[in-house]
């Protein structure tokens, strides 16, 4: 399998950023790691390996990037407004640095966006805000409202709320999309959600599925046995759904 390491200074984030590319051709898969994961996480967890046959066959090309959660949602030293600002800068890095790189390396017009856990939120947030840029969303074990509290998972914005939080929370802004151009683009996407029946975020996934259904957005929600919030389940999900 072709494997390429890339690093450059991001003017939008004002720091060096790293990523790994696997494969040589095919649909491009933009992959967001989990909360504490790095750009090499999906290689270490075996998720890249679970897709090896498709990658080697030229069906998929994987772009594994940094998630930067430790500088945004999980940086408690920052005011919540600054956490959101850092997340917005990260989104711009993806849009204006990573996506152009992907286009330069591979002219395939299909881009799939994937993530697990917090990476699922980042993937969904990006796709729901910019659906015209992508073909498919594949999100595993995600929480799509970071202000909700469930089990040991608290509100990552400490009660703070503004327009930035609203527009970066899929289950908040989706109900208001009537007449918005994004809604028609969302209806053209292939959206796949997967979650364990015992996962603490199950109800939030059911809520997101309900909202998508209300808006006429076709999607599939796959419920796995148990918690399924772990690498072994994600490897099997990736092989099935990506």
C-alpha positions in Angstrom: 0.0 0.0 0.0 1.3 3.4 -0.9 1.9 5.5 2.3 2.9 9.1 2.2 3.7 11.5 5.2 3.1 15.2 4.7 3.8 18.2 6.9 3.5 21.9 6.4 3.1 25.1 8.3 -0.6 26.2 8.3 -1.0 30.0 8.2 -4.7 29.5 9.3 -3.7 27.6 12.4 -0.2 29.1 12.8 1.4 25.8 13.5 2.8 22.8 11.7 0.2 20.2 10.7 0.8 16.6 9.7 -1.2 14.0 7.8 -0.9 10.6 6.2 -2.0 9.6 2.7 -2.7 5.9 1.9 -3.3 4.7 -1.6 -2.9 6.0 -5.1 -6.3 6.5 -6.7 -10.1 6.2 -6.2 -12.6 8.0 -4.1 -10.9 10.3 -1.5 -11.6 9.6 2.2 -11.0 12.5 4.6 -10.6 10.9 8.0 -10.9 12.8 11.4 -9.4 11.0 14.4 -11.0 10.6 17.9 -10.7 13.1 20.7 -7.1 12.2 21.7 -6.1 10.6 18.4 -3.4 11.9 16.1 -3.1 11.7 12.3 -1.7 8.2 12.6 -4.4 6.9 14.9 -6.4 5.0 12.2 -3.3 3.3 11.0 -2.5 2.1 14.6 -6.1 1.0 15.3 -6.2 -1.1 12.2 -8.9 0.8 10.4 -6.6 1.6 7.5 -5.8 -2.1 7.4 -9.5 -3.0 7.3 -9.7 -0.9 4.1 -6.4 -2.3 2.5 -8.1 -4.3 -0.2 -10.0 -1.3 -1.5 -7.0 1.0 -1.2 -4.7 -1.4 -3.0 -7.3 -1.9 -5.7 -7.4 1.9 -6.4 -11.0 2.2 -5.1 -10.1 4.4 -2.1 -7.4 6.9 -1.1 -7.3 7.8 2.6 -6.3 11.2 4.0 -5.7 10.9 7.8 -5.5 14.3 9.4 -5.0 15.8 12.9 -8.2 16.6 14.8 -6.8 19.4 17.0 -9.5 18.7 19.7 -6.9 19.5 22.4 -6.7 23.0 21.1 -10.4 23.6 20.7 -13.2 21.7 22.5 -11.0 20.1 25.1 -8.8 23.1 25.9 -10.4 24.2 29.2 -7.9 27.0 29.5 -9.6 28.8 26.6 -12.9 30.6 27.0 -15.6 28.7 25.2 -15.8 31.4 22.5 -12.1 30.9 21.9 -12.6 27.2 21.7 -15.2 27.8 18.9 -12.9 30.2 17.2 -10.1 27.6 17.2 -12.5 25.0 15.8 -13.6 27.5 13.0 -9.9 28.1 12.2 -9.5 24.3 12.0 -12.4 24.0 9.6 -10.8 26.7 7.4 -7.6 24.7 7.4 -9.5 21.6 6.2 -11.4 23.6 3.5 -8.6 25.8 2.2 -5.5 23.7 2.8 -6.4 20.0 3.0 -9.1 19.9 0.3 -6.9 21.7 -2.3 -4.1 19.2 -1.5 -6.5 16.3 -2.1 -7.6 17.8 -5.4 -4.0 18.3 -6.6 -3.1 14.7 -5.8 -6.2 13.0 -7.1 -8.8 14.4 -9.6 -11.5 11.9 -8.5 -14.6 14.0 -7.8 -15.9 11.8 -5.0 -14.9 12.8 -1.4 -16.1 10.7 1.5 -15.8 12.2 5.0 -15.3 9.8 7.9 -14.8 10.0 11.7 -15.2 8.1 14.9 -16.3 9.5 18.3 -15.4 13.2 18.3 -14.1 12.7 14.8 -17.7 11.7 13.8 -18.9 15.1 15.1 -16.1 16.9 13.1 -17.0 15.0 10.0 -20.7 15.6 10.3 -20.2 19.3 11.2 -18.1 19.8 8.1 -20.4 17.9 5.7 -23.7 19.5 7.0 -22.2 23.0 6.7 -20.6 22.4 3.3 -22.6 19.6 1.6 -21.8 20.8 -1.9 -18.2 19.7 -1.5 -18.8 16.1 -0.6 -20.4 12.9 -1.8 -20.7 10.8 1.4 -20.6 11.0 5.2 -19.7 7.9 7.3 -19.8 8.6 11.0 -19.3 6.1 13.9 -20.2 6.5 17.6 -20.7 10.3 17.3 -22.1 12.9 19.6 -23.6 15.6 17.4 -24.4 18.1 20.1 -21.4 18.9 22.2 -23.5 20.9 24.7 -25.4 17.9 25.8 -24.5 16.0 29.0 -24.7 12.2 29.2 -23.0 9.8 31.6 -19.5 11.1 32.2 -19.5 13.3 29.0 -20.2 16.9 29.9 -21.0 20.1 28.0 -17.8 20.9 26.2 -18.7 24.6 26.1 -19.6 25.0 29.8 -23.0 26.4 29.2 -21.8 29.0 26.7 -24.0 29.5 23.6 -23.8 31.9 20.6 -24.4 31.8 16.9 -21.1 29.9 16.3 -22.2 27.1 18.6 -25.6 27.0 16.9 -24.2 26.8 13.4 -21.6 24.1 14.4 -24.2 21.9 16.2 -26.0 19.7 13.6 -28.9 18.8 15.7 -29.5 22.6 16.4 -29.2 24.1 13.0 -30.8 21.3 10.9 -34.4 22.2 12.0 -33.9 25.7 10.6 -32.7 24.7 7.1 -36.0 25.1 5.3 -35.4 27.0 2.1 -31.7 26.9 2.6 -29.6 25.7 -0.4 -27.8 23.3 1.9 -30.9 21.2 2.4 -31.1 20.3 -1.3 -27.4 19.4 -1.4 -27.8 17.3 1.8 -30.6 15.3 0.0 -28.1 14.3 -2.6 -25.6 12.8 -0.2 -25.0 9.3 1.0 -25.1 9.5 4.8 -24.2 6.5 7.0 -24.4 6.6 10.8 -23.4 3.7 13.0 -23.8 3.5 16.8 -23.9 0.8 19.5 -27.2 0.0 21.2 -25.5 0.6 24.6 -23.5 3.7 23.5 -24.2 6.8 25.6 -24.7 8.8 22.4 -27.4 6.5 21.0 -30.3 8.9 21.8 -28.4 11.7 20.1 -28.0 9.6 17.0 -31.7 8.7 17.0 -32.4 12.4 17.3 -30.2 13.3 14.3 -31.8 10.5 12.3 -35.2 11.8 13.1 -34.3 15.4 12.1 -32.8 14.1 8.8 -35.9 12.2 8.1 -38.1 15.2 8.8 -36.1 17.1 6.2 -36.3 14.4 3.6 -32.6 13.7 3.8 -32.0 10.0 3.0 -29.6 8.2 5.3 -29.0 5.0 7.1 -28.6 4.4 10.8 -27.0 1.1 11.8 -27.4 0.0 15.5 -24.7 -2.4 16.6 -24.8 -4.7 19.6 -23.3 -3.4 22.9 -21.4 -0.2 23.2 -19.4 -0.6 19.9 -17.4 2.5 20.9 -14.1 0.8 20.2 -11.6 0.0 17.6 -12.7 -3.6 17.0 -16.2 -2.5 16.1 -15.0 0.5 14.0 -12.7 -1.8 11.9 -15.7 -3.9 11.0 -17.9 -0.9 10.4 -15.3 0.7 8.1 -15.0 -2.5 6.0 -18.8 -2.5 5.6 -19.7 1.2 5.2 -16.8 3.1 3.6 
